[in-house]
Amino acid sequence: MDGEEVGRTMDVDIGIPESQKMSTKKFFFKSKSTAAEEPLTVIIPERLEASYGLYVWPSAHLLAWYLFEHRQSLINKKVLELGAGTALPGILAALCGAKVTLSDSSKLPHCLEQARKSAAANGLQDQVKVIGITWGFFLSNLTNLRGQVDLIIGSDCFYDPSVFEDLLCTVSYILQYNPKAKFLSTYQERSSDWSIVSLLNKWGLECKQILYNELANSCDIDLSQLLQGHTLQLLEISLKGSKSSSN
């Protein structure tokens, strides 16, 4: 690993024109209980202009670490990532043995292309599906997921309050046809002025907060460096009364 620390990232300039310039970032994941093993490496291409769908935000890194901690439960599970963008959590899940579908808005072809590039960078272009799902629109890519999802994941989906209802009605639809599934979502607190409680009730969902402080005990991770001074939350959203539970 050329001296790179586990849990840190490494930027590699891949030398394309300034107008289209990207970098490749490597993320390393390792458990303290398997210290003798090589870390799991995930390669993510990023555009250097920090459009939120083309850049790895701290909440995506946190969700990836949480999935890595529970990687044994991912094997052969059907995982759907919403708002994938650079798709770090979904790519990690695929490398841990999950059957992954990455999705982003059909209206954002550059984000779908970014997800494809992430899959290809990790040799997963033939294993990971990439589809367009625009929240709030019940089109074939969404309806075809009936009975096809064990776990939904998403990071920083709760970014723009104007789309919260579209997101939650989409999640509710998927969970109604996959009632044993749940939605794991990380987000960065940016405002104390919004709440999703009323929308959860409207769409028949319930939510609980998952504490992640113990990640540092089981994984080679520097939480303070990962959080970068931000407050991040990890939520589990499920159908009201369902028996889905955290890994």
C-alpha positions, 0 to 999 in steps of 0.5 A, spaced: 500 500 500 506 504 499 505 506 506 498 509 506 494 508 512 488 504 513 482 508 513 485 514 509 484 515 502 489 516 496 488 521 491 491 519 484 491 524 478 490 520 472 492 526 467 486 528 463 484 535 460 483 540 465 476 541 462 474 534 464 479 533 469 478 527 474 482 524 480 482 517 482 481 516 490 482 509 493 479 508 500 482 502 504 477 498 509 480 493 514 478 490 521 482 490 527 480 482 528 483 481 521 490 485 522 494 480 518 489 480 512 490 486 506 485 491 507 479 491 502 480 497 497 475 501 493 477 505 487 472 511 486 473 516 480 471 523 482 471 530 478 475 535 481 469 540 480 465 538 487 458 537 484 455 533 490 453 527 485 461 527 483 464 527 489 465 522 495 462 526 501 463 524 508 456 521 509 458 516 504 464 514 507 461 513 514 456 508 510 461 504 507 464 503 513 458 501 517 457 496 511 464 493 511 463 492 519 457 488 517 460 485 511 458 478 512 451 479 512 451 482 505 453 476 502 448 474 496 444 480 498 440 484 493 442 491 495 439 497 491 443 504 492 439 510 491 442 517 489 448 513 488 453 518 484 460 516 486 457 510 489 462 508 494 457 504 499 454 500 493 461 498 490 464 496 497 457 492 498 459 489 491 466 487 493 463 484 499 459 479 495 452 483 495 448 483 488 448 491 487 444 495 483 446 502 483 441 508 481 441 515 480 436 520 477 434 519 470 434 526 469 442 526 471 445 522 466 452 524 468 451 521 475 449 515 472 455 515 468 459 516 474 456 510 477 458 506 471 465 509 472 466 507 479 463 500 477 468 499 472 474 502 476 473 496 481 472 491 475 465 490 477 462 493 470 459 486 468 456 485 476 453 491 478 447 494 475 446 501 474 439 504 473 435 511 473 430 512 478 427 519 479 424 519 486 417 520 486 416 517 479 413 510 478 416 508 472 419 501 470 426 501 473 422 502 479 416 497 479 421 492 476 424 492 483 418 488 486 421 482 490 428 484 488 431 488 494 433 486 501 437 492 503 436 499 500 442 504 502 443 511 500 448 517 503 446 524 503 439 523 500 437 528 505 440 534 502 435 538 499 428 538 503 424 540 497 425 532 495 424 529 501 417 527 500 419 524 493 425 520 496 420 517 502 414 515 497 419 512 493 422 508 499 415 506 501 413 503 495 420 499 494 419 497 502 411 495 500 413 490 495 420 488 499 417 488 506 423 485 509 428 490 507 430 496 510 433 503 508 440 505 511 441 512 510 447 517 512 446 524 512 450 530 514 446 535 519 446 542 515 440 545 518 436 544 525 430 547 521 427 541 517 424 534 520 422 528 516 417 525 522 411 528 518 413 525 512 415 518 515 408 518 518 404 520 511 408 514 507 407 509 513 414 509 515 418 509 521 425 511 523 431 509 528 437 512 529 443 507 529 449 509 533 456 508 530 461 510 535 463 503 536 466 503 529 472 505 531 473 499 536 472 494 531 475 497 525 481 501 523 478 507 522 479 514 525 472 517 526 474 524 527 478 524 520 472 521 517 467 526 520 471 532 518 468 536 523 461 535 521 455 532 525 453 525 521 447 521 522 445 514 520 438 512 520 434 505 519 428 506 515 423 501 515 415 500 514 411 501 520 410 494 524 415 491 520 420 486 523 426 488 519 432 490 524 439 492 524 445 488 521 
